[in-house]
Amino acid sequence: MRILVLNYEYPPAGGGAAVATAALARGLVERGVQVDVVTAGVSSERRTAGSYREEFEHAGLKLYRMQSRRTAIHTAGMGDAASYLVAALPFVRRLLRTHTYDAVHIFFSLPTGALLPFLDLRGIPVIVSLRGSDVPGYDPHNRKLQLAHRVLAPLTRWIWRRADHVVPVCESLGQLALRTYPGLRYMVVPNGVDLELFHPAADAPARSGPIRCLAVARLIERKGLGDLLRAFALLERGRYQLEIVGGGVDELVLRGLAKKLGVAPDVHFAGPLQRSEVALRYRESDVFTLPSAAEAFGNVFAEALASGLPIVGSQIGGIPDLVEHGANGFLVQPGDIKALAGAIRYLGEDPQLRREMGVRNRAKAEATLEWSSVTRRYMSTYEASQARRPARAIIAEPTASIS
């Protein structure tokens, strides 16, 4: 089996969907599948001349990084996404002419799925994974995105109709998609988490001192970090510390807010970190908290579970799929700053409860968030799509590399 994966984000660039794409690609290769990934490069990281850079991450996994105008690791504007589409289109057409694929797997119906109308797929099944921002209505804070969705709604519906399978990452995202395309048939496949990288600290001694709270997120409005700082201002000074890991366009605004609220001495902005460093931050923390206003699956919540941390989050999106209120964390309504502060304080004052929730969270991650089970579900999807498609002509693959 050979799968073509299209996603304008791939590590180190991007967020949860990028991590999911890489994990799925590796999982497929481990099962003997040949995987070709076409993604966007970051302009500051160009190493060679030409329209793309070819990498071999593992045997069986080819990664093609198309040159684009993207310069930031954690954020991409509409112009950045458009530059990927322009660069990727002729290259993907060439791959389809010279290789035989059993499925084309697209992450993000927009922007990546905008390639579909211009591809000659010759009966190749198409799987479209919905990730959050590609579904109209997901992020009400981003006015430009909402305007783009209103204009491009007919294209979005066409992409979903064209796909053999539409796969949202959580049920709430699928329900949101129904508002744009009533009657849409979809199947939910959640993300997994790297249980080896993200794990509790081994035999950690009891810690004294301030309660260490951790938030891992892009620094953008919908992540609710402003509300988190306001909630922090309601807590006892010196009793709690907050570390915010991640980068984004709102960093200066958030730093200014922390200073204005008088909590700057207790708040540390760590900036973007390597995944191994992020995993260490989880192990060194007491509570994970992120009051997002919009969240699909929420990879960072899965990472917190796997790291054995109690969680304070929002009662929205896919977060309740991971966090059961009162059992392995606490959920509040987005924007309820007093409730957010109260939940953090409740956990901060009960170390035994934190330990019990941490144990339950690690067990939940081990039972439900193995990437191997996610890979098996996608393998079944590819196979089911092939079974429904008519036989197609086999195209001989050239031995030479595409250039």
Secondary structure, DSSP 8 states (H G I E B T S, - for coil): -EEEEE-S--TTSSSHHHHHHHHHHHHHHHTT-EEEEEEE--GGG--SSSSEEEEEEETTEEEEEE--S---SS---HHHHHHHHHHHHHHHHHHHHHS--SEEEEE-TTTGGGGGGG---TT--EEEEE-STTSTTS-TT-HHHHHHHHHHHHHHHHHHHH-SEEEESSHHHHHHHHHHSTT-----------TTTS---TT-----SSEEEEEE--SSGGG-HHHHHHHHTTS-TTTEEEEEE---TTHHHHHHHHHHHT-GGGEEEEES--HHHHHHHHHT-SEEEE--SS-SS-HHHHHHHHTT--EEEESSTTHHHH--BTTTEEEE-TT-HHHHHHHHHHHHT-HHHHHHHHHHHHHHHHHH--HHHHHHHHHHHHHHHHHHS---------SS---
